[in-house]
């Protein structure tokens, strides 16, 4: 897209000045081309109402600054909230909004990190705001981000609450960075009266998107003040249609990840491999997502058009749900997707084995090691991070995954219990990592840099004409650990 056509941002102002600008634009009707006299309500009444609610105006300004990914305004607003002990957010869920407008090519997780680090305790803490009015968690919103950016899923397929929606929030911002709300292609699409992004614009769940999603997961769940990673999900919720039962069928986080992976395999873009879903699974497991938790699930209701009046649900753990996906569905997937799906299920099984085994005693680490004694899972997570740091598809026809990461070899290694037989491991291309899959040289355990993970240079990312190099959050870990 032609970035030269984008209008430059105005000179930086504080959040209060920005709020005043919103109020002035409401008063002068600069937000609309409709004449003031044609509105059913006086715009001056709106402006006066806004003036009586300065906190709500600040809340609106906060929301706009998040959508625009204006980090300076977001930081200013967070400082304002911290200075007001009685300040509450009435209708805004900052982390949900931030994850709806993620851009891996411009801000990645940096703005999201500012909100996680800057939200105070009390009613505006991230624990209080982790689940929104639709019962969607922030993790749920990340799953929506995967589906809206890389599949033909409709909002209703994700949640019946969206049944009247024709598009997902934030579609005008591509997580891969190929278009933005200011792009000419988006303006043209909206001018034609169709704001929904065409499926032909989308591509597979690529490394840029995967890196952004996993960075957000780590940023959210690493701090000691973070939310409970095993909070029930609000996506794909069903209710038993048996009148004598009517049980609400609510998934746990890893169940939701399984369903997201199935939709990505079933409705994903050309070239989809499910590599990204394995990366998300390893990331969540490494942060403490419990693979043994069961939920009342009806696989037929989730994955087919069955509307049986009988009870078809039972208590299943995430692996049991994955194993219940019908062969008639899997048989339509490409060989790459089938291999990665088997790898996904194998990782779940190995993780369950570690949770079922006795914990390491005495503890040898400050942070609990959720991979347990399985060094292969740790090596796989380290390998995934290194792959994300060092490889991108640069031209049409190139592979989406580097030659250093062979999925069939990984699957064979996990099934046989052997050391990972991929170049990243066999050729000692990575630096030392711990049993958690965290690199010992990393200054930040979530946003690792290439030089901290790689034992030597082998990246293809340093094409300065097309790469964007972002700052890495540093010094967070000392605040993340409880005192």
Secondary structure, 3 states (H helix, E strand, C coil): CCHHHCCCCCCCCCHHHHHHHHHHHHHHCCCCCCCHHHCCCCHHHHHHHHHCCHHHHHHHHHHHHHHCCCHHHHHHHHHHHHCCCCCCCCCCCHHHHHHHCCCCCCCCCHHHHHHHHHCCCHHHCCCCCCECCCCCEHHHHHHHHHHHHHECCCHHHHCHHHCCCCCCCCCCCCCCCCCCCCCHHHHHHHHCCCCCCCHHHCCCCCHHHHHHHHHHHHHHHHCCCCCCCCCCCCCCCEECCCCCCCCEECCCHHHHHHHHHHHHHHHECCCCCCHHHHHHHHHHHHCCCCCCCEEEECHHHHHCCCCCCCCCCEEEEHHHHHHCCCHHHHCCCCHHHHHHHHHHHHHHHHHHHHHHCCCCCCCCCCCCCCCCCCHHHHHHHHHHHHHHHHCCCCCCCCCCCCCCCCHHHHHHHHHHCCCCCCHHHHCCCECCECCCCCECCCCCCCCCCHHHHECCCCCCCCCCCCCCCCCCCCCCHHHHCCC
